[in-house]
């Protein structure tokens, strides 16, 4: 059975992967900026800041936030 193709191109799954990946990227970018700003005053390097932000708790928060963001955007996209 062929997939139903949406007008404009991407399937819902591919769009979900791209959008949640972008939200996760923004989440980690924000964490890195905050951690590096806080850590750089104490003589830490960027590598130290990166190792501080890549934790299981941060990853869970990023994935849950990305999923919630995707659901809200999809709801608004269909509503408007």
SULDAGI-V924052 format. One record per residue. N is the residue number from 1. RES is the residue in one small letter. PSI is psi in whole degrees, -180 to 180 (* if undefined). OMEGA is omega in whole degrees, 0 to 359 (none if undefined). NEAR is the number of other ideal C-beta (glycine too) atoms within 8 Angstrom. Layout:
n:N res:RES psi:PSI omega:OMEGA near:NEAR
n:N res:RES psi:PSI omega:OMEGA near:NEAR
//
This chain:
n:1 res:x psi:121 omega:181 near:2
n:2 res:x psi:149 omega:178 near:3
n:3 res:x psi:145 omega:175 near:5
n:4 res:x psi:120 omega:183 near:4
n:5 res:x psi:130 omega:179 near:6
n:6 res:x psi:150 omega:175 near:8
n:7 res:x psi:137 omega:180 near:4
n:8 res:x psi:-15 omega:170 near:4
n:9 res:x psi:-80 omega:195 near:5
n:10 res:x psi:144 omega:174 near:8
n:11 res:x psi:163 omega:181 near:8
n:12 res:x psi:-40 omega:181 near:7
n:13 res:x psi:-46 omega:181 near:6
n:14 res:x psi:-40 omega:177 near:8
n:15 res:x psi:-39 omega:178 near:9
n:16 res:x psi:-43 omega:179 near:9
n:17 res:x psi:-45 omega:181 near:8
n:18 res:x psi:-46 omega:183 near:9
n:19 res:x psi:-42 omega:178 near:12
n:20 res:x psi:-36 omega:175 near:13
n:21 res:x psi:-39 omega:178 near:9
n:22 res:x psi:-40 omega:178 near:8
n:23 res:x psi:-42 omega:178 near:13
n:24 res:x psi:-41 omega:176 near:11
n:25 res:x psi:-46 omega:179 near:8
n:26 res:x psi:-38 omega:178 near:8
n:27 res:x psi:-50 omega:181 near:12
n:28 res:x psi:-32 omega:176 near:12
n:29 res:x psi:-44 omega:179 near:8
n:30 res:x psi:-44 omega:177 near:8
n:31 res:x psi:-42 omega:181 near:10
n:32 res:x psi:-43 omega:179 near:11
n:33 res:x psi:-45 omega:180 near:8
n:34 res:x psi:-44 omega:181 near:8
n:35 res:x psi:-41 omega:181 near:11
n:36 res:x psi:-38 omega:178 near:10
n:37 res:x psi:-44 omega:180 near:8
n:38 res:x psi:-41 omega:185 near:8
n:39 res:x psi:-28 omega:186 near:11
n:40 res:x psi:-26 omega:178 near:9
n:41 res:x psi:-20 omega:182 near:6
n:42 res:x psi:10 omega:178 near:6
n:43 res:x psi:13 omega:178 near:4
n:44 res:x psi:156 omega:179 near:7
n:45 res:x psi:175 omega:177 near:5
n:46 res:x psi:-36 omega:179 near:6
n:47 res:x psi:-41 omega:177 near:6
n:48 res:x psi:-41 omega:179 near:9
n:49 res:x psi:-40 omega:180 near:14
n:50 res:x psi:-43 omega:180 near:9
n:51 res:x psi:-26 omega:178 near:7
n:52 res:x psi:-30 omega:185 near:9
n:53 res:x psi:-21 omega:181 near:11
n:54 res:x psi:81 omega:178 near:8
n:55 res:x psi:165 omega:179 near:7
n:56 res:x psi:-41 omega:180 near:5
n:57 res:x psi:-44 omega:179 near:6
n:58 res:x psi:-39 omega:179 near:11
n:59 res:x psi:-42 omega:178 near:9
n:60 res:x psi:-44 omega:178 near:8
n:61 res:x psi:-42 omega:180 near:9
n:62 res:x psi:-44 omega:182 near:12
n:63 res:x psi:-44 omega:179 near:10
n:64 res:x psi:-44 omega:179 near:8
n:65 res:x psi:-41 omega:179 near:10
n:66 res:x psi:-41 omega:179 near:14
n:67 res:x psi:-45 omega:178 near:9
n:68 res:x psi:-44 omega:178 near:8
n:69 res:x psi:-42 omega:179 near:11
n:70 res:x psi:-44 omega:180 near:12
n:71 res:x psi:-43 omega:179 near:8
n:72 res:x psi:-44 omega:180 near:8
n:73 res:x psi:-41 omega:178 near:9
n:74 res:x psi:-41 omega:178 near:8
n:75 res:x psi:-47 omega:180 near:8
n:76 res:x psi:-37 omega:179 near:8
n:77 res:x psi:-40 omega:180 near:7
n:78 res:x psi:-32 omega:183 near:6
n:79 res:x psi:-39 omega:183 near:5
n:80 res:x psi:* omega:none near:4
//
